[in-house]
Amino acid sequence: MNEFTFRKEWYDAIECIDEEYQLDAICAIANYAFFGSEPEWDLPQEIRVLLAVAKPSIDAERNDKKHSYETRVICFLSVIS
């Protein structure tokens, strides 16, 4: 996935954790959204919880975009055949 929606509730949750971990939290969410994997570095408990909350939304968005792409390809192929 090349883009994803960063939700306000994630921002609100990040605002509640220690400042020293806020960038790590954003990077953990982006890493999961872009690459589908959790970061390899040790994450504080607060970030692991935030990532667990964010993952279902990211996964749903990924599946919606994949389905949308597949539908466009099928429509295109039916038009040109």
Secondary structure, 3 states (H helix, E strand, C coil): CCCCCCCHHHHHHHHCCCHHHHHHHHHHHHHHHHHCCCCCCCCCHHHHHHHHHHHHHHHHHHHHHHHHHHHHHHHHHHHHC
